[in-house]
Amino acid sequence: DNYVNPDKFDGFRFERLRAQEGEETKHQLLSLGVDYVLFGHGRHACPGQFFVVNELKVMLAHVLLNYDIKMADGGGRPKDWQFGIFTGPDTNAKILFRKRRT
């Protein structure tokens, strides 16, 4: 595994990694480099990657502030699927959203 206790939630995991000497600009939601190619790399990199990441943060904040969220089966987080080096969320999992009352 790449992280200490990867199955345990640690809200400050990446903050501590960034606090290490020489790691200040790494471990962000968006990092540039050959080890993080989600938005491409070099001259083929997506020019809107910073805009996209900021929009995703705004959308996530809106959902967390305005909706109650739970798994449909009442359980915890479902297992990820893996295919070679790729990992993704369970595409059959059902998530319930309910608008919060104000």
MDTraj code that builds the backbone (N, CA, C; nanometers):
import mdtraj as md
import numpy as np

residues = "ASP ASN TYR VAL ASN PRO ASP LYS PHE ASP GLY PHE ARG PHE GLU ARG LEU ARG ALA GLN GLU GLY GLU GLU THR LYS HIS GLN LEU LEU SER LEU GLY VAL ASP TYR VAL LEU PHE GLY HIS GLY ARG HIS ALA CYS PRO GLY GLN PHE PHE VAL VAL ASN GLU LEU LYS VAL MET LEU ALA HIS VAL LEU LEU ASN TYR ASP ILE LYS MET ALA ASP GLY GLY GLY ARG PRO LYS ASP TRP GLN PHE GLY ILE PHE THR GLY PRO ASP THR ASN ALA LYS ILE LEU PHE ARG LYS ARG ARG THR".split()
xyz = np.array([
    [0.0835, -0.1203, 0.0000],
    [0.0000, 0.0000, 0.0000],
    [0.0869, 0.1252, 0.0000],
    [0.0288, 0.2337, -0.0449],
    [0.1012, 0.3603, -0.0543],
    [0.0936, 0.4438, 0.0729],
    [-0.0033, 0.4167, 0.1597],
    [-0.0252, 0.4995, 0.2783],
    [-0.0302, 0.4136, 0.4035],
    [0.0044, 0.4742, 0.5169],
    [-0.0063, 0.4067, 0.6457],
    [-0.1543, 0.3914, 0.6788],
    [-0.1965, 0.2733, 0.7182],
    [-0.3367, 0.2436, 0.7513],
    [-0.4331, 0.2948, 0.6436],
    [-0.4243, 0.2454, 0.5207],
    [-0.5077, 0.2986, 0.4127],
    [-0.6571, 0.2725, 0.4311],
    [-0.6943, 0.1705, 0.5097],
    [-0.8354, 0.1394, 0.5295],
    [-0.8990, 0.2193, 0.6429],
    [-0.8186, 0.2981, 0.7140],
    [-0.8705, 0.3788, 0.8254],
    [-0.8804, 0.5241, 0.7806],
    [-0.9964, 0.5878, 0.8053],
    [-1.0140, 0.7276, 0.7673],
    [-0.9175, 0.8149, 0.8462],
    [-0.8491, 0.9024, 0.7764],
    [-0.7575, 0.9984, 0.8379],
    [-0.7726, 1.1296, 0.7622],
    [-0.8511, 1.2198, 0.8161],
    [-0.8791, 1.3469, 0.7498],
    [-0.7576, 1.4364, 0.7325],
    [-0.6498, 1.4091, 0.8044],
    [-0.5300, 1.4923, 0.7946],
    [-0.4137, 1.4194, 0.7275],
    [-0.4404, 1.3069, 0.6629],
    [-0.3346, 1.2264, 0.6006],
    [-0.2508, 1.3090, 0.5034],
    [-0.3159, 1.3781, 0.4110],
    [-0.2414, 1.4515, 0.3089],
    [-0.1864, 1.5834, 0.3628],
    [-0.2507, 1.6379, 0.4636],
    [-0.1979, 1.7595, 0.5269],
    [-0.0635, 1.7293, 0.5918],
    [-0.0527, 1.6145, 0.6586],
    [0.0737, 1.5756, 0.7208],
    [0.1800, 1.5461, 0.6147],
    [0.1395, 1.4843, 0.5042],
    [0.2359, 1.4579, 0.3967],
    [0.2897, 1.5886, 0.3393],
    [0.2024, 1.6891, 0.3224],
    [0.2460, 1.8187, 0.2688],
    [0.3335, 1.8947, 0.3674],
    [0.3230, 1.8637, 0.4958],
    [0.4020, 1.9335, 0.5975],
    [0.5478, 1.8877, 0.5989],
    [0.5778, 1.7781, 0.5322],
    [0.7151, 1.7286, 0.5286],
    [0.8003, 1.8150, 0.4359],
    [0.9270, 1.8235, 0.4699],
    [1.0227, 1.9023, 0.3911],
    [1.0253, 1.8554, 0.2457],
    [1.0094, 1.9478, 0.1519],
    [1.0143, 1.9176, 0.0096],
    [0.8851, 1.8627, -0.0485],
    [0.7827, 1.8472, 0.0326],
    [0.6557, 1.7901, -0.0134],
    [0.5429, 1.8937, -0.0136],
    [0.5746, 2.0197, 0.0035],
    [0.4733, 2.1237, 0.0215],
    [0.3760, 2.1341, -0.0955],
    [0.4229, 2.1118, -0.2170],
    [0.3351, 2.1273, -0.3335],
    [0.2823, 1.9943, -0.3861],
    [0.3179, 1.8853, -0.3219],
    [0.2682, 1.7538, -0.3624],
    [0.1460, 1.7169, -0.2795],
    [0.0818, 1.6073, -0.3163],
    [-0.0304, 1.5509, -0.2413],
    [-0.1503, 1.6451, -0.2376],
    [-0.1686, 1.7227, -0.3419],
    [-0.2851, 1.8092, -0.3544],
    [-0.3931, 1.7325, -0.4306],
    [-0.5138, 1.7889, -0.4382],
    [-0.6173, 1.7272, -0.5202],
    [-0.5727, 1.7225, -0.6654],
    [-0.4977, 1.8213, -0.7070],
    [-0.4426, 1.8245, -0.8422],
    [-0.2927, 1.8458, -0.8316],
    [-0.2175, 1.7527, -0.8838],
    [-0.0719, 1.7630, -0.8843],
    [-0.0222, 1.7463, -1.0266],
    [0.0806, 1.8193, -1.0605],
    [0.1395, 1.8069, -1.1932],
    [0.2593, 1.7149, -1.1861],
    [0.2721, 1.6257, -1.2803],
    [0.3873, 1.5366, -1.2836],
    [0.3528, 1.4038, -1.3479],
    [0.4565, 1.3278, -1.3757],
    [0.4366, 1.1996, -1.4431],
    [0.3721, 1.0942, -1.3532],
    [0.3688, 1.1165, -1.2217],
    [0.3056, 1.0198, -1.1326],
    [0.1582, 1.0513, -1.1086],
    [0.1067, 1.1562, -1.1704],
    [-0.0347, 1.1926, -1.1592],
    [-0.0793, 1.2430, -1.2962],
    [-0.1370, 1.1549, -1.3759],
    [-0.1692, 1.1900, -1.5148],
    [-0.3192, 1.1880, -1.5429],
    [-0.4000, 1.2096, -1.4403],
    [-0.5452, 1.2082, -1.4578],
    [-0.5905, 1.3069, -1.5650],
    [-0.5295, 1.4242, -1.5705],
    [-0.5653, 1.5263, -1.6690],
    [-0.4627, 1.5349, -1.7817],
    [-0.3843, 1.4307, -1.8002],
    [-0.2814, 1.4328, -1.9031],
    [-0.1522, 1.4899, -1.8469],
    [-0.0523, 1.5004, -1.9349],
    [0.0775, 1.5492, -1.8894],
    [0.1481, 1.6198, -2.0036],
    [0.2318, 1.7152, -1.9692],
    [0.3100, 1.7874, -2.0700],
    [0.2215, 1.8707, -2.1610],
    [0.2543, 1.8747, -2.2899],
    [0.1769, 1.9595, -2.3805],
    [0.0377, 1.9054, -2.4075],
    [0.0101, 1.7837, -2.3662],
    [-0.1218, 1.7250, -2.3872],
    [-0.2101, 1.7352, -2.2630],
    [-0.1644, 1.8057, -2.1621],
    [-0.2426, 1.8196, -2.0393],
    [-0.3660, 1.9054, -2.0644],
    [-0.4729, 1.8756, -1.9938],
    [-0.5982, 1.9501, -2.0067],
    [-0.5777, 2.0937, -1.9583],
    [-0.6071, 2.1936, -2.0430],
    [-0.5868, 2.3320, -2.0003],
    [-0.6874, 2.3772, -1.8942],
    [-0.7979, 2.3064, -1.8801],
    [-0.8993, 2.3455, -1.7826],
    [-0.8947, 2.2676, -1.6538],
    [-0.7839, 2.1972, -1.6281],
    [-0.7790, 2.1095, -1.5116],
    [-0.7952, 2.1837, -1.3790],
    [-0.7395, 2.3020, -1.3657],
    [-0.7520, 2.3766, -1.2400],
    [-0.8949, 2.4269, -1.2217],
    [-0.9576, 2.4703, -1.3307],
    [-1.0977, 2.5125, -1.3260],
    [-1.1865, 2.3949, -1.2848],
    [-1.1646, 2.2793, -1.3453],
    [-1.2454, 2.1609, -1.3157],
    [-1.2336, 2.1226, -1.1684],
    [-1.1132, 2.1200, -1.1156],
    [-1.0930, 2.0814, -0.9760],
    [-1.1629, 2.1797, -0.8822],
    [-1.1557, 2.3087, -0.9109],
    [-1.2241, 2.4068, -0.8261],
    [-1.3754, 2.3945, -0.8366],
    [-1.4279, 2.3655, -0.9545],
    [-1.5722, 2.3438, -0.9699],
    [-1.6169, 2.2209, -0.8915],
    [-1.5387, 2.1147, -0.8954],
    [-1.5725, 1.9943, -0.8195],
    [-1.5753, 2.0223, -0.6693],
    [-1.4826, 2.1035, -0.6210],
    [-1.4813, 2.1398, -0.4789],
    [-1.6071, 2.2174, -0.4414],
    [-1.6489, 2.3105, -0.5267],
    [-1.7698, 2.3890, -0.5002],
    [-1.8928, 2.2984, -0.5001],
    [-1.9013, 2.2068, -0.5971],
    [-2.0162, 2.1151, -0.6027],
    [-2.0202, 2.0240, -0.4809],
    [-1.9053, 1.9724, -0.4397],
    [-1.9007, 1.8860, -0.3226],
    [-1.9429, 1.9622, -0.1970],
    [-1.8951, 2.0849, -0.1817],
    [-1.9344, 2.1668, -0.0665],
    [-2.0850, 2.1904, -0.0665],
    [-2.1428, 2.2177, -0.1821],
    [-2.2881, 2.2399, -0.1929],
    [-2.3654, 2.1151, -0.1491],
    [-2.3230, 1.9994, -0.1964],
    [-2.3916, 1.8750, -0.1602],
    [-2.3791, 1.8487, -0.0104],
    [-2.2602, 1.8641, 0.0453],
    [-2.2400, 1.8364, 0.1877],
    [-2.3172, 1.9321, 0.2776],
    [-2.3321, 2.0565, 0.2346],
    [-2.4039, 2.1550, 0.3154],
    [-2.5553, 2.1445, 0.3030],
    [-2.6058, 2.0945, 0.1910],
    [-2.7493, 2.1004, 0.1641],
    [-2.8217, 1.9665, 0.1609],
    [-2.7505, 1.8558, 0.1714],
    [-2.8145, 1.7248, 0.1600],
    [-2.7663, 1.6299, 0.2688],
    [-2.8579, 1.5439, 0.3133],
    [-2.8220, 1.4304, 0.3977],
    [-2.7945, 1.3145, 0.3030],
    [-2.6890, 1.2404, 0.3283],
    [-2.6459, 1.1341, 0.2377],
    [-2.6276, 1.0060, 0.3180],
    [-2.6757, 0.8949, 0.2630],
    [-2.6507, 0.7650, 0.3262],
    [-2.6565, 0.6558, 0.2202],
    [-2.5984, 0.5422, 0.2538],
    [-2.6030, 0.4265, 0.1650],
    [-2.7427, 0.3669, 0.1714],
    [-2.7956, 0.3217, 0.0584],
    [-2.9317, 0.2686, 0.0519],
    [-2.9490, 0.1457, 0.1400],
    [-2.8472, 0.0626, 0.1493],
    [-2.8587, -0.0588, 0.2301],
    [-2.8277, -0.0338, 0.3774],
    [-2.7957, 0.0899, 0.4128],
    [-2.7659, 0.1245, 0.5511],
    [-2.6281, 0.0814, 0.5968],
    [-2.5536, 0.0191, 0.5098],
    [-2.4205, -0.0296, 0.5447],
    [-2.3145, 0.0760, 0.5238],
    [-2.1922, 0.0324, 0.5331],
    [-2.0786, 0.1214, 0.5125],
    [-2.0408, 0.1311, 0.3663],
    [-1.9205, 0.1752, 0.3435],
    [-1.8715, 0.1943, 0.2072],
    [-1.8541, 0.0590, 0.1396],
    [-1.9110, 0.0422, 0.0188],
    [-1.8935, -0.0848, -0.0526],
    [-1.7507, -0.1031, -0.1024],
    [-1.7162, -0.2262, -0.1312],
    [-1.5825, -0.2585, -0.1819],
    [-1.5600, -0.1953, -0.3186],
    [-1.4363, -0.1536, -0.3446],
    [-1.3977, -0.1036, -0.4766],
    [-1.3799, -0.2207, -0.5725],
    [-1.3861, -0.1927, -0.7023],
    [-1.3490, -0.2924, -0.8029],
    [-1.2062, -0.2629, -0.8455],
    [-1.1362, -0.3636, -0.8890],
    [-0.9992, -0.3455, -0.9371],
    [-0.9813, -0.4190, -1.0684],
    [-0.9116, -0.3526, -1.1595],
    [-0.8779, -0.4117, -1.2884],
    [-0.7346, -0.3716, -1.3178],
    [-0.6424, -0.4644, -1.2971],
    [-0.5013, -0.4310, -1.3138],
    [-0.4602, -0.3253, -1.2126],
    [-0.4085, -0.2129, -1.2617],
    [-0.3664, -0.1048, -1.1721],
    [-0.4791, -0.0067, -1.1435],
    [-0.5949, -0.0275, -1.2057],
    [-0.7060, 0.0659, -1.1903],
    [-0.7990, 0.0225, -1.0782],
    [-0.8449, 0.1187, -0.9997],
    [-0.9393, 0.0951, -0.8917],
    [-1.0534, 0.1937, -0.9069],
    [-1.1752, 0.1489, -0.8825],
    [-1.2901, 0.2381, -0.8938],
    [-1.3975, 0.2011, -0.7939],
    [-1.4969, 0.2884, -0.7775],
    [-1.6054, 0.2615, -0.6832],
    [-1.7023, 0.1574, -0.7385],
    [-1.7772, 0.0951, -0.6506],
    [-1.8794, -0.0014, -0.6901],
    [-1.9886, 0.0725, -0.7668],
    [-2.0029, 0.0435, -0.8946],
    [-2.1001, 0.1160, -0.9783],
    [-2.2431, 0.0695, -0.9550],
    [-2.2623, -0.0366, -0.8794],
    [-2.3971, -0.0848, -0.8487],
    [-2.4473, -0.0364, -0.7135],
    [-2.3635, 0.0297, -0.6367],
    [-2.4027, 0.0780, -0.5042],
    [-2.5068, 0.1890, -0.5180],
    [-2.6025, 0.1898, -0.4283],
    [-2.7076, 0.2918, -0.4279],
    [-2.6821, 0.3890, -0.3126],
    [-2.6847, 0.5182, -0.3446],
    [-2.6647, 0.6230, -0.2450],
    [-2.7905, 0.7082, -0.2414],
    [-2.8398, 0.7358, -0.1224],
    [-2.9617, 0.8157, -0.1062],
    [-2.9257, 0.9586, -0.0674],
    [-2.9899, 1.0543, -0.1333],
    [-2.9732, 1.1962, -0.1034],
    [-3.1083, 1.2511, -0.0604],
    [-3.1101, 1.3305, 0.0461],
    [-3.2328, 1.3965, 0.0898],
    [-3.2007, 1.5422, 0.1194],
    [-3.2768, 1.6322, 0.0585],
    [-3.2577, 1.7757, 0.0813],
    [-3.2796, 1.8049, 0.2288],
    [-3.1883, 1.8778, 0.2883],
    [-3.2013, 1.9128, 0.4300],
    [-3.3101, 2.0169, 0.4495],
    [-3.3804, 2.0025, 0.5589],
    [-3.4818, 2.1029, 0.5940],
    [-3.4118, 2.2188, 0.6628],
    [-3.4558, 2.3391, 0.6321],
    [-3.3931, 2.4564, 0.6944],
    [-3.4800, 2.5158, 0.8009],
])
top = md.Topology()
chain = top.add_chain()
for i, resn in enumerate(residues, 1):
    res = top.add_residue(resn, chain, resSeq=i)
    for name in ("N", "CA", "C"):
        top.add_atom(name, md.element.get_by_symbol(name[0]), res)
traj = md.Trajectory(xyz[None], top)
